[in-house]
Amino acid sequence: MSFYRSQSHFETAKRYIPGGVNSPVRAFKSVGGTPPFIRRAEGAQVWDEDNNRYIDFVGSWGPMILGHAHPAVLEAVRESMSNGLSFGAPTTLETELAKEIIRRVPAAEMVRLVNSGTEATMSAIRLARGITGRDKIIKFTGSYHGHADAFLIAAGSGALTMGVPNSPGVTKAAAADTLLAQFNNFESVKSLFENNPSQIAALIVEPVNGNTGTIPPADGFLEKLRAICTEYKALLIYDEVMTGFRIARGGANEKYGVQPDLLTFGKVMGGGMPIGAYAGKKQFMEYIAPAGPVYQAGTLSGNPLAVSAGLATLKLLEEKTYQKLEEAGAFLENEIQQRINHYQWPLSQNRVGSMFTLFFTLGPIRSTEDLANVDLLRFNKFFHALLENGIYIAPSQYEAAFLSTAHSKKDISRTVEIMEKILQKLF
């Protein structure tokens, strides 16, 4: 494959945009090389500026559950666009989207629309602090909840150590209010509550950790989080920006049956347009202005184009859609696992519905700490070999991959065959 045009575009972009990209992982820093500049997409495929075609498992980092350029979503946007782009005033579409979310998600009784996943999680944390009058929050190492200051914190020497900022610009004060636990390690959570019994406003968790690869919750883990938050009168927040409407019709809240107090959404609910939301029990959501004292606002919140794309997407996501996605995911997982077993490769994989990750280390992978011995050198070679052969996955070992309804059995079979040939050379 030729990447000449993408290379030229990247060099030009770096003169005008920091690092040449508008979101860091796009720059291929962890894998090296030049990112392909994407020109167009349709179904399960994307084309770059050099006219290279790829089977796409990035899916715009999760939103494209119906595949790219789905006709119903495009038509909804066109119809909405013909009426104007933005009003900064209420629309009936916003209410319809809120009702659709509430219809699907057991713990959602009220919804506030925002413009991104970061805005949703940031607002949910502020709401939890406003309700409880407490300052501290618990998050898990390896979990990403957007780029708000409170979330850009790395672990100290142990689970009880206060976090320290791992991005310049994040103050020590912001770090001091963020406590760090280990995903699927309930004892690390329990210790934090015991040492800060009346100071924790909320615990925020990705029910399926998608930012160190796909890591599902251990049996009983979410139930224990629910119980201890109730015991210490802290709010339990599900970050479903990635899992919401992807792993089940009602997201992780439906799939695992454990009720949080607040939830955050993004990605799938916008069908490819920028949007987010936070939702939860009415008694908590009515603390938000103008109903209550906790302030949050946004000129473009509930933008009609994004809301129209989201409504069109969600209306197509019913039980039969998720059954199709589960069948495709199981087929992919089984095909890969047969080859891992046959060749005895030191690989492992996790999958939850249409989210999956192939890890370049022996499993099982249950937490961020289990990734300490990942073979990044081999993964990077694997990534570039896939790209050269027309398979597009995220440029990081620590990201999930995504299936869509547009991925055919032929697409998956071809992908596995290419993976097999590449892995034979790598091991």
Helices and strands as residue ranges (DSSP letters): H 4-16, G 18-20, G 24-27, E 38-42, E 45-48, E 53-56, G 59-61, H 71-81, H 92-104, E 110-114, H 117-132, E 136-140, G 149-151, E 153-154, E 164-165, H 172-176, E 178-181, H 186-195, E 200-205, H 221-231, E 235-239, H 251-256, E 262-265, G 267-270, E 276-280, H 282-285, H 304-316, H 319-343, E 348-352, E 355-359, G 368-371, H 376-388, E 391-392, E 401-402, H 409-426
